[in-house]
Amino acid sequence: MTPQRDAHQRWAEAMGQAIIHRGPDAGETWLDEHVALSHRRLSILDLSEAGNQPMVSSSGRYVIAFNGEIYNYLELKAELEGQGYSFRTRTDTEVLLTLYEHHGTDCLEFLNGMFAIAIWDRHAQQLFLARDRLGKKPLYYYECDGQFAFASEIKGLLQVPFVRKEVRHDAIRDYFAYQYIPDPKTIYKHVHKLPPGFWMVTDGFNTKQSRYWDVSFTDQSSKSEAELADGLHELIDDAVRLRMVSDVPLGAFLSGGVDSSAVVGLMASHSNRPVTTCSIGFDSERFDEVVWARQVAQQFGTDHHEFTVRENVADNLQKIARYFDEPFADSSFVPTYFVSQLARQKVTVALAGDGGDENFAGYSKYNTDRTENHLRSLFPEVMRRFLFPSLAQICNSLPAAFKRAGSLLDTLSVGPDEGFYRTNCFFRPAVWNELAIGELKRETRGYDPGELTRNLYCNADASDHLSRVLYTDIKSYLPGDILVKVDRMSMANSLETRAPLLDYRVVEFAASIPSALKLRGREKKHILKQAFNEMLTEDILYRKKMGFSVPLSHWLNNELRPLASAMFSSSNSILKDWFDMGALQQLWQRNLGGDYRYTQELWALLSFGLWCQEWSR
């Protein structure tokens, strides 16, 4: 073996070892003079060694390293066998590899699943990469100075000596606005996310990207509400059935909300044994949903398990945050980690209710936004654009009771695309301008994170406001926040999660349902509730949504207080090169004094500090 090839093998093996939590069951490396592929396997189908990867096609031309599941692989396998292909294994990996050999990049049109795919063409000396339609599985790549590497997590890329850890300042600004870094950016200048619904081909020097899927809201169904509800129920039922194919124990996350309860109810109807369900609770009644989960578990006779998050947040926070590789501030990653840890003690695969809110307008913010958009229509644009900003400034200079009015006036002064961004921006520009210093402030001066939201909103293939908003979240918040959180926290525990409500057929069907049947009056997810009104009880269908919220103010002022105080108070804090520590200390003291208006900003700063500690190693 040449020294260069020996180095490539060592790098590839180190990359695989860095993400061993994603696949602890097996690990192999394949290489030739042009490429090195390393794979870690979490065995779900065909547990024999025949299913290990990287896998070489029967022709010897193609080599695949694949992360995910193809749910319709048995149907695809039967079709390929009808065309003369034969198979050595029972895996979806071999079906996918054969499908690519037969159809090329068009193979993606046939897939129903979650996936990040890498296929090396030994003849063309070309690498094909692809990511599933909604972005359930991650795919990162590094490209700079003719050098190329890719991995499921950034920590894998950082094992390669030529990968440079240069921080991208506009990505930091994005993070504080959104609480995550939207694709295709990452925290590093030369590391990128392949966007959901895209494929790319590269020879290491020349790269081509193409989008193969998007969702359209223009073809609105004329069917009756009852017909749409029945069709939705039938489609979700089939999505659940497909995701119950597994050669290892399988269960579900259960919060007691409509989404997860519907999934569990459908699972119970397809299973001849009790479904294993797992729930997370908190000491605070305001955030504790286990009573509802317990009720659903009893209704469907599940094998139910619970874990309560008490005084163990500080002990685990730094370890958990490490799995994200870049700043991430959705605090619900903490309970997601614990529910994944609980589930992994019982099962290897868990179904979840993710996607219901984005598909069917389940977040409270959609009601808020609709109200704001209605108010916007009541005033002439000239008044909104020129008078409201001045009134907003006056309100903001008054006592705290007037600040909410100032925020509303500020939001109403702009169009619906910018308004949606401002309503959902997590880090107010005024706070950013007060805190950011040095190179970070200089490099981001004039940069506007809201451009992402505006572009998605304006480019949505939709005719009404709510549909544009849902499209925006499906393309940004869902893959950038929700799915990142679930993937990292479940994979940290070597647990695979599957989301039936994110079956692309469900997403496309939901997009065809008129907005009035999703958000009816103040009722969120109306059509989804109608689809399951005979399966779920009324108190489950119509109880107030809690989401996966956490008692953040309590955490910061109690068990996380020593960690936060050290981060925000010390002149030696790792944040001092980025932020004005005097101004930050003032924010922290206000919080300790009972002013919780800046809780989310402080949490984002704490999470950023935890990332900085890792990055600086």
Disulfide bonds with the S-S distance in Angstrom:
none
